């Protein structure tokens, strides 16, 4: 009886050891079979600044989804409008790094225009936009008065520039003016004796005609409402 107990106990100990070894083997196999890290690919392309006078340089940056391998990763580059901007054919992200810069060259232009700066790596394509402006368009924007209603009145601005006379819904005089970018312009509308002013139409950029901020290369339209009494 004693021998039988010893034999059973020994079997239990051996089974326990085998169970532990089996668990360790499974864990070890799981560690060895862990999935490999995904290969790096292109994440973003950025350009700074995004607005320049044609002929001025900018800097582009490519960013990867993961660090490049030991040999680095080449990102193919191109521009869809070489009249506005050009880039080198490629840029290499060094091994262990996630980003690299590249030069963006712009050209003097007779009319402001944009270019897509396109990058491709790891089967992914991304792009950024740069605009090459004429010197005047880069430095200025404009405000235009669009007559509204069937009445008459006058619209002036502070600082000076707009002095638009509206007669029965038709405008004359200085109904359009340029201002330096960032200028805050106030518009004032005064009806003629035979009309009344019923407010401004909320056009983009002109929701509050008492403080319009002039935007680069953009015409902001404002429409006063004059109606006959």
VOBA-1610 file (N, C-alpha, C; in pm, whole numbers, padded with zeros to 5 digits, always signed):
BEGIN
Unk+00084-00120+00000Unk+00000+00000+00000Unk+00087+00124+00000Unk+00190+00123+00075Unk+00282+00237+00082Unk+00347+00260-00052Unk+00389+00154-00118Unk+00452+00166-00250Unk+00355+00226-00350Unk+00228+00187-00344Unk+00127+00239-00435Unk+00109+00388-00417Unk+00108+00433-00289Unk+00093+00577-00264Unk+00210+00654-00321Unk+00332+00603-00302Unk+00451+00671-00353Unk+00446+00679-00505Unk+00400+00574-00566Unk+00393+00571-00713Unk+00293+00673-00764Unk+00178+00680-00700Unk+00075+00777-00742Unk+00123+00919-00722Unk+00189+00946-00611Unk+00241+01080-00583Unk+00345+01121-00684Unk+00432+01022-00716Unk+00537+01050-00815Unk+00475+01085-00949Unk+00370+01009-00988Unk+00303+01038-01115Unk+00244+01178-01116Unk+00184+01219-01004Unk+00125+01352-00995Unk+00231+01460-01015Unk+00348+01437-00950Unk+00456+01537-00962Unk+00504+01545-01107Unk+00519+01428-01172Unk+00565+01427-01310Unk+00465+01496-01403Unk+00336+01472-01382Unk+00234+01536-01464Unk+00234+01687-01446Unk+00256+01732-01323Unk+00261+01876-01295Unk+00377+01941-01367Unk+00495+01869-01361Unk+00612+01924-01429Unk+00590+01932-01579Unk+00530+01829-01636Unk+00504+01828-01780Unk+00408+01942-01818Unk+00309+01966-01732Unk+00213+02074-01760Unk+00283+02209-01763Unk+00373+02231-01666Unk+00447+02358-01659Unk+00535+02373-01782Unk+00605+02266-01821Unk+00691+02270-01939Unk+00609+02301-02064Unk+00489+02242-02073Unk+00403+02267-02189Unk+00360+02412-02197Unk+00327+02472-02083Unk+00289+02613-02081Unk+00404+02700-02126Unk+00527+02669-02075Unk+00644+02748-02113Unk+00672+02736-02263Unk+00653+02615-02317Unk+00675+02597-02461Unk+00577+02681-02541Unk+00448+02681-02498Unk+00347+02759-02568Unk+00379+02907-02561Unk+00417+02954-02440Unk+00451+03096-02424Unk+00571+03131-02511Unk+00672+03045-02507Unk+00791+03070-02587Unk+00759+03074-02735Unk+00674+02982-02778Unk+00636+02981-02920Unk+00563+03108-02956Unk+00478+03157-02863Unk+00406+03281-02889Unk+00500+03398-02903Unk+00602+03403-02820Unk+00700+03512-02828Unk+00775+03505-02959Unk+00817+03386-02996Unk+00892+03371-03120Unk+00806+03401-03242Unk+00674+03379-03229Unk+00586+03398-03342Unk+00521+03537-03346Unk+00569+03632-03262Unk+00511+03766-03259Unk+00520+03829-03398Unk+00416+03899-03442Unk+00415+03957-03576Unk+00525+04060-03595Unk+00581+04064-03714Unk+00686+04161-03745Unk+00626+04301-03754Unk+00707+04404-03724Unk+00663+04542-03733Unk+00633+04577-03879Unk+00529+04659-03899Unk+00492+04699-04034Unk+00602+04783-04096Unk+00624+04765-04224Unk+00725+04843-04295Unk+00684+04990-04297Unk+00778+05083-04285Unk+00743+05225-04288Unk+00687+05266-04423Unk+00595+05361-04420Unk+00535+05417-04541Unk+00521+05568-04520Unk+00488+05637-04626Unk+00470+05781-04616Unk+00345+05815-04537Unk+00357+05910-04447Unk+00241+05956-04369Unk+00191+06091-04419Unk+00280+06192-04422Unk+00238+06325-04465Unk+00348+06394-04547Unk+00304+06489-04627Unk+00393+06584-04695Unk+00346+06723-04654Unk+00438+06806-04607Unk+00402+06942-04567Unk+00499+07041-04631Unk+00450+07163-04653Unk+00532+07271-04708Unk+00517+07393-04620Unk+00628+07461-04593Unk+00624+07584-04512Unk+00722+07686-04569Unk+00676+07809-04593Unk+00537+07853-04586Unk+00457+07803-04706Unk+00325+07809-04694Unk+00240+07763-04803Unk+00209+07874-04903Unk+00238+07999-04866Unk+00215+08114-04954Unk+00344+08192-04964Unk+00394+08214-05087Unk+00517+08289-05109Unk+00502+08376-05232Unk+00584+08480-05239Unk+00595+08555-05363Unk+00675+08468-05460Unk+00625+08455-05584Unk+00694+08370-05681Unk+00841+08405-05692Unk+00928+08305-05679Unk+01073+08324-05678Unk+01133+08304-05540Unk+01050+08310-05435Unk+01099+08287-05298Unk+01096+08137-05266Unk+01190+08089-05183Unk+01195+07946-05152Unk+01101+07906-05039Unk+01078+07776-05030Unk+01003+07717-04919Unk+01071+07586-04882Unk+01028+07527-04773Unk+01084+07400-04727Unk+00974+07295-04716Unk+01000+07180-04774Unk+00906+07069-04764Unk+00955+06967-04661Unk+00862+06894-04603Unk+00895+06791-04504Unk+00810+06667-04530Unk+00877+06551-04540Unk+00805+06424-04548Unk+00815+06353-04414Unk+00707+06290-04372Unk+00704+06217-04245Unk+00655+06075-04270Unk+00721+05978-04207Unk+00687+05837-04225Unk+00599+05787-04112Unk+00539+05672-04134Unk+00455+05609-04031Unk+00538+05539-03924Unk+00666+05510-03956Unk+00756+05441-03863Unk+00900+05475-03903Unk+00996+05456-03814Unk+01136+05487-03850Unk+01182+05409-03973Unk+01260+05477-04056Unk+01315+05411-04175Unk+01415+05304-04134Unk+01432+05202-04218Unk+01529+05097-04191Unk+01671+05147-04199Unk+01765+05055-04177Unk+01906+05092-04169Unk+01955+05162-04294Unk+01903+05125-04409Unk+01948+05186-04534Unk+01874+05312-04571Unk+01779+05358-04486Unk+01699+05474-04518Unk+01584+05440-04612Unk+01495+05535-04633Unk+01380+05513-04722Unk+01368+05632-04817Unk+01365+05605-04946Unk+01354+05710-05047Unk+01207+05742-05074Unk+01175+05871-05071Unk+01040+05918-05102Unk+01045+05990-05236Unk+00969+05941-05333Unk+00963+06005-05465Unk+00884+06135-05454Unk+00934+06241-05521Unk+00871+06372-05516Unk+00839+06423-05656Unk+00735+06504-05666Unk+00703+06569-05793Unk+00613+06690-05766Unk+00601+06776-05867Unk+00512+06892-05862Unk+00417+06882-05981Unk+00289+06910-05959Unk+00195+06903-06070Unk+00189+07033-06150Unk+00264+07134-06107Unk+00268+07262-06179Unk+00407+07321-06164Unk+00496+07286-06254Unk+00635+07331-06243Unk+00651+07478-06280Unk+00547+07539-06337Unk+00552+07683-06360Unk+00552+07756-06226Unk+00482+07701-06129Unk+00473+07763-05997Unk+00584+07715-05904Unk+00609+07582-05899Unk+00705+07529-05802Unk+00768+07400-05852Unk+00894+07378-05813Unk+00965+07254-05847Unk+01029+07196-05723Unk+01052+07064-05728Unk+01114+06992-05616Unk+01214+06892-05673Unk+01309+06843-05590Unk+01398+06737-05638Unk+01319+06609-05664Unk+01374+06517-05742Unk+01299+06394-05775Unk+01272+06303-05655Unk+01353+06317-05550Unk+01331+06233-05433Unk+01404+06293-05313Unk+01367+06243-05195Unk+01437+06276-05072Unk+01447+06147-04991Unk+01561+06127-04923Unk+01581+06005-04845Unk+01569+06034-04696Unk+01483+05958-04630Unk+01472+05966-04484Unk+01580+05875-04426Unk+01673+05926-04347Unk+01784+05843-04296Unk+01734+05728-04208Unk+01816+05624-04201Unk+01782+05510-04116Unk+01759+05551-03972Unk+01651+05501-03913Unk+01617+05532-03775Unk+01539+05661-03759Unk+01528+05741-03865Unk+01454+05868-03859Unk+01313+05850-03915Unk+01225+05945-03883Unk+01088+05939-03934Unk+01056+06055-04027Unk+01149+06148-04048Unk+01119+06261-04135Unk+01246+06314-04200Unk+01226+06391-04306Unk+01338+06456-04375Unk+01284+06579-04448Unk+01367+06683-04461Unk+01330+06804-04531Unk+01383+06804-04674Unk+01320+06883-04759Unk+01367+06899-04896Unk+01334+07040-04942Unk+01410+07095-05038Unk+01386+07232-05084Unk+01269+07238-05183Unk+01193+07345-05175Unk+01087+07374-05272Unk+01122+07507-05337Unk+01143+07506-05468Unk+01176+07628-05541Unk+01053+07679-05613Unk+01025+07809-05601Unk+00913+07868-05676Unk+00967+07963-05783Unk+00882+07993-05879Unk+00922+08077-05992Unk+00841+08206-05993Unk+00899+08315-06040Unk+00820+08437-06060Unk+00704+08407-06155Unk+00586+08457-06123Unk+00467+08428-06203Unk+00397+08558-06242Unk+00331+08556-06356Unk+00256+08673-06400Unk+00115+08672-06343Unk+00068+08555-06302Unk-00059+08542-06231Unk-00042+08439-06121Unk-00099+08468-06007Unk-00082+08380-05890Unk-00137+08241-05922Unk-00064+08137-05879Unk-00107+07999-05905Unk-00048+07903-05803Unk-00112+07789-05790Unk-00073+07689-05691Unk-00015+07565-05756Unk+00054+07486-05675Unk+00109+07358-05719Unk+00090+07255-05609Unk+00060+07131-05649Unk+00060+07019-05556Unk+00201+06963-05548Unk+00254+06951-05428Unk+00383+06885-05406Unk+00351+06744-05360Unk+00385+06646-05444Unk+00338+06509-05425Unk+00454+06419-05381Unk+00429+06336-05281Unk+00528+06239-05235Unk+00469+06099-05235Unk+00554+05999-05265Unk+00508+05859-05265Unk+00616+05771-05205Unk+00577+05683-05111Unk+00669+05585-05052Unk+00587+05478-04981Unk+00635+05354-04990Unk+00565+05244-04923Unk+00424+05224-04974Unk+00398+05257-05099Unk+00265+05239-05156Unk+00166+05346-05116Unk+00211+05453-05051Unk+00122+05560-05006Unk+00163+05690-05073Unk+00064+05767-05119Unk+00088+05897-05179Unk+00020+06005-05095Unk+00092+06114-05071Unk+00038+06228-04996Unk+00084+06356-05067Unk+00019+06467-05035Unk+00057+06591-05103Unk+00034+06712-05013Unk+00099+06821-05050Unk+00078+06951-04988Unk+00059+07053-05099Unk+00006+07170-05065Unk-00020+07275-05163Unk+00064+07398-05131Unk+00128+07454-05232Unk+00198+07581-05219Unk+00146+07675-05326Unk+00132+07803-05290Unk+00086+07904-05385Unk+00195+08007-05407Unk+00229+08028-05535Unk+00323+08133-05574Unk+00241+08254-05618Unk+00256+08365-05547Unk+00177+08485-05573Unk+00259+08588-05649Unk+00188+08675-05722Unk+00253+08795-05772Unk+00279+08885-05651Unk+00378+08973-05658Unk+00405+09060-05542Unk+00283+09141-05498Unk+00205+09194-05594Unk+00090+09274-05557Unk-00018+09190-05490Unk-00049+09073-05548Unk-00155+08988-05492Unk-00115+08935-05355Unk+00016+08911-05334Unk+00063+08862-05204Unk+00039+08966-05096Unk+00055+09093-05132Unk+00050+09200-05032Unk-00088+09262-05015Unk-00181+09233-05108Unk-00309+09303-05106Unk-00428+09211-05126Unk-00543+09260-05084Unk-00671+09199-05113Unk-00768+09311-05145Unk-00893+09278-05178Unk-00987+09383-05217Unk-01125+09360-05159Unk-01202+09468-05158Unk-01342+09465-05116Unk-01425+09524-05228Unk-01535+09460-05261Unk-01623+09508-05368Unk-01765+09521-05314Unk-01833+09626-05358Unk-01973+09648-05321Unk-02063+09595-05433Unk-02153+09506-05397Unk-02248+09447-05491Unk-02385+09507-05461Unk-02440+09591-05550Unk-02570+09653-05522Unk-02679+09550-05496Unk-02768+09582-05404Unk-02880+09494-05374Unk-03006+09576-05348Unk-03121+09527-05388Unk-03247+09598-05370Unk-03273+09695-05484Unk-03388+09763-05477Unk-03428+09854-05585Unk-03415+10001-05545Unk-03357+10026-05428Unk-03346+10162-05378Unk-03212+10226-05409Unk-03186+10337-05339Unk-03065+10415-05363Unk-02997+10448-05231Unk-02865+10471-05239Unk-02789+10505-05120Unk-02642+10517-05152Unk-02562+10527-05049Unk-02417+10545-05066Unk-02344+10460-04963Unk-02236+10395-05008Unk-02151+10314-04918Unk-02011+10372-04921Unk-01956+10401-04803Unk-01820+10450-04790Unk-01742+10360-04695Unk-01611+10378-04694Unk-01527+10292-04609Unk-01431+10374-04525Unk-01386+10310-04419Unk-01280+10364-04334Unk-01183+10251-04304Unk-01054+10256-04349Unk-00992+10365-04424Unk-01057+10387-04560Unk-01028+10504-04618Unk-01089+10544-04744Unk-01052+10447-04856Unk-01137+10445-04956Unk-01115+10358-05072Unk-01246+10329-05141Unk-01348+10292-05061Unk-01481+10267-05114Unk-01565+10394-05102Unk-01625+10435-05214Unk-01722+10546-05215Unk-01817+10517-05331Unk-01913+10431-05300Unk-02000+10373-05404Unk-02141+10430-05393Unk-02186+10491-05501Unk-02321+10545-05507Unk-02412+10445-05578Unk-02521+10409-05511Unk-02615+10312-05568Unk-02745+10385-05599Unk-02788+10376-05725Unk-02909+10444-05770Unk-03004+10341-05831Unk-03115+10321-05761Unk-03216+10223-05805Unk-03153+10087-05836Unk-03063+10045-05748Unk-03004+09913-05761Unk-02881+09905-05849Unk-02833+10017-05902Unk-02714+10019-05987Unk-02603+10100-05919Unk-02480+10045-05922Unk-02370+10110-05855Unk-02282+10191-05949Unk-02223+10298-05896Unk-02128+10379-05972Unk-02029+10440-05873Unk-01916+10484-05927Unk-01812+10540-05842Unk-01714+10433-05799Unk-01652+10455-05685Unk-01550+10362-05635Unk-01618+10249-05556Unk-01665+10148-05630Unk-01735+10035-05567Unk-01642+09916-05542Unk-01513+09937-05567Unk-01415+09829-05549Unk-01282+09894-05513Unk-01214+09842-05410Unk-01087+09902-05368Unk-00994+09796-05311Unk-00862+09818-05330Unk-00759+09730-05274Unk-00710+09786-05141Unk-00673+09693-05050Unk-00614+09730-04921Unk-00503+09630-04889Unk-00404+09671-04808Unk-00301+09576-04765Unk-00362+09459-04688Unk-00303+09342-04703Unk-00349+09222-04632Unk-00352+09247-04482Unk-00461+09208-04418Unk-00474+09223-04273Unk-00541+09353-04230Unk-00562+09445-04324Unk-00631+09570-04290Unk-00774+09540-04247Unk-00819+09606-04141Unk-00958+09593-04096Unk-01035+09714-04149Unk-01134+09688-04232Unk-01209+09793-04301Unk-01351+09800-04244Unk-01397+09923-04223Unk-01535+09944-04180Unk-01615+10003-04295Unk-01731+09946-04323Unk-01820+09998-04427Unk-01941+10066-04362Unk-01979+10180-04419Unk-02097+10252-04371Unk-02195+10269-04487Unk-02322+10237-04463Unk-02426+10247-04566Unk-02528+10353-04524Unk-02554+10450-04614Unk-02651+10556-04587Unk-02753+10560-04700Unk-02880+10546-04668Unk-02983+10547-04774Unk-03010+10688-04826Unk-03056+10696-04951Unk-03103+10823-05007Unk-03239+10857-04945Unk-03286+10981-04969Unk-03411+11026-04907Unk-03530+10939-04947Unk-03525+10883-05069Unk-03640+10805-05117Unk-03630+10657-05083Unk-03529+10620-05004Unk-03504+10478-04976Unk-03477+10456-04828Unk-03473+10330-04793Unk-03433+10292-04657Unk-03333+10177-04665Unk-03245+10171-04566Unk-03142+10065-04561Unk-03197+09951-04475Unk-03198+09830-04533Unk-03258+09715-04463Unk-03154+09615-04415Unk-03027+09652-04427Unk-02922+09564-04374Unk-02831+09509-04483Unk-02732+09434-04436Unk-02633+09373-04526Unk-02668+09226-04547Unk-02646+09181-04669Unk-02660+09039-04695Unk-02533+08970-04646Unk-02546+08859-04575Unk-02430+08791-04514Unk-02349+08711-04612Unk-02272+08779-04697Unk-02186+08709-04793Unk-02057+08664-04724Unk-01990+08561-04775Unk-01866+08512-04712Unk-01763+08624-04695Unk-01711+08636-04574Unk-01610+08737-04544Unk-01670+08871-04505Unk-01802+08887-04525Unk-01867+09015-04498Unk-01986+08999-04405Unk-01973+08909-04308Unk-02082+08889-04213Unk-02097+09008-04118Unk-01986+09079-04096Unk-01989+09199-04011Unk-01916+09311-04084Unk-01988+09392-04163Unk-01923+09497-04242Unk-01857+09606-04158Unk-01876+09605-04027Unk-01809+09705-03944Unk-01663+09668-03918Unk-01625+09545-03949Unk-01486+09502-03929Unk-01453+09386-04023Unk-01419+09421-04146Unk-01383+09323-04248Unk-01232+09313-04253Unk-01179+09192-04238Unk-01034+09173-04246Unk-00996+09134-04388Unk-00911+09215-04449Unk-00872+09193-04588Unk-00784+09070-04599Unk-00815+08981-04695Unk-00743+08855-04713Unk-00656+08860-04838Unk-00546+08788-04833Unk-00448+08786-04944Unk-00512+08739-05075Unk-00494+08821-05180Unk-00536+08781-05314Unk-00682+08750-05329Unk-00766+08801-05238Unk-00908+08766-05237Unk-00994+08891-05246Unk-01102+08883-05322Unk-01201+08990-05325Unk-01318+08950-05235Unk-01346+09032-05135Unk-01458+09009-05045Unk-01575+09094-05094Unk-01684+09028-05129Unk-01803+09099-05178Unk-01898+09132-05064Unk-01946+09255-05063Unk-02042+09299-04962Unk-02163+09359-05032Unk-02282+09321-04988Unk-02405+09365-05056Unk-02498+09438-04958Unk-02509+09571-04975Unk-02604+09646-04892Unk-02744+09637-04953Unk-02844+09645-04866Unk-02982+09639-04913Unk-03049+09775-04902Unk-03070+09842-05015Unk-03146+09968-05019Unk-03277+09941-05092Unk-03388+09977-05029Unk-03519+09958-05094Unk-03595+10089-05092Unk-03680+10110-05193Unk-03759+10232-05201Unk-03861+10236-05087Unk-03886+10356-05038Unk-03984+10372-04931Unk-04126+10352-04985
//
